[in-house]
Structure formats: C-alpha cells, structure tokens
Amino acid sequence: MTVYMIAQVKFTDEARYRKYQAKFFNVFKDSGGKLLAADEKPSVLEGEWRSNKVVVMAFADEQQARAFMDSPGYRDIAKNRIAGADTVALLVNGLPPR
C-alpha cells in the first residue's frame, strides 16, 4: 500500500538546511519514491502554521520509505537537516484501492 511521508520543517540554521537540500535529489533519485510537493509558502487554510516548509513524498510501501530514511546516503546528508531545522515527519498510510 502506498505510504506518504509528510515533513514540516522549521529552519533553525538555514545555511545548514540548504546544504542538505542541495544534496537531497542526488540521494532521493534512487529511492524508488516520488517527490510530490516541496513548498516554502503553502497557503494556510486553517489554524496557525509555524513552519517554513512542507514536503510530501510517496513510496510504494513503508519498507521502501524506511529503507530510504535508513540508507547511508540519506543518513549522511540528514546531518545538515538535523542541524539546520526542527522537523516533524509523519509516515501516513494511503487508502486501499476502491
């Protein structure tokens, strides 16, 4: 079943985050996942949004998503994301086919 990874990112050291961002696509391209959205100015429809960016990715299943997150390449670049932003990341199950 498709899973979606949704991240809300609040920059704490934007220069460090941008180093992560610059290398992200080279690591992500072989993950089997699909980047659906990466928006630094989303429209807030309800509530108060305190982050700077939202990212949405799709993976075939949870195993594929976790394999990407645990890959050596991602773990290496994630050091700059962790140092450069507070992130809330969710893994959300998609709906079964109708």
N, C-alpha and C positions, 0 to 999 in steps of 0.2 A: 504494500500500500504506500502511496506517495506520502512523504513527510515534508513539512516545511520548516525551515529554520528562520526564525524571525529575531532580529537583533535591534535593540535600541541602544544607541551609542551617545555618550556624553563626553565630549573632549575634555581632557584634563591637561594634556600636553599635545597640542595639535601637531607640532612638528614630528613628534614620535609617531603619532597616528598616521600621518601622511607617509612616513617611511613604510609602515605596514601596508597601507593602501597601494603604494607604488609596486609592491611585490605580490599583491594578492592574486591578480589574474593569472600570473605565471604558475602559481601553485594550484589555483582552483580549476584551471582548464582541463586537467586530467582527473578530476574528482568524479566525473560522471554526473555531477549536479548541474543545475541550471540557475543562473542568477536572474531573478525575476524583477527585483527593484532595489535601488540604492539611491535614496533621496535625502538630501540635506535640508530641504524646505517642504516637507509634506504639509498638506492642508489639515489643520486640526478641526475636526467636526464636532467633537465633544470632549469636555474635560480639559485639563491642563497638561501640556506636553513639555517636559523639561529637558529633553534630549536634543542632540544636534543632528542626528542621522538615524534613519531606519533602513535596514537591509532585509530583503526577503529572498531566500533560496529554496529550491525544490530538489529533493533527492528521491530516488526510486523507493527507498525504504530506510528505516532507522540505521541499519547496519552500514549502509553506504554513507549516510551523514556522519556517523560516528567515526568511520574509517577516515574520512576527510579531516575531521577535527583532530584525530589522533595521529595523522600522518606526520612524519619527520619534517617535511617541508612546511606544513602549516604550523606545527609547534615552534619551528624556528622563527617564522615571521610574526607569530602571535605575541612574542615577547614585546614587540613595539606596540601592538594594540593594547596589551595589558598595561604597559607603562604610559600609554597615551590617552586612554579612555576608560571610563567606567561603562561597562556593558551589561545589559540584561539580555540574555539569549534564551530563546524558547525553541523546543522541538515540538511541533504540532502535527498530529496525525490528520491526514486528509480524509475526506469522506469516501466510503466504498462506492464503487461504480453503481449506477442506478440500473 
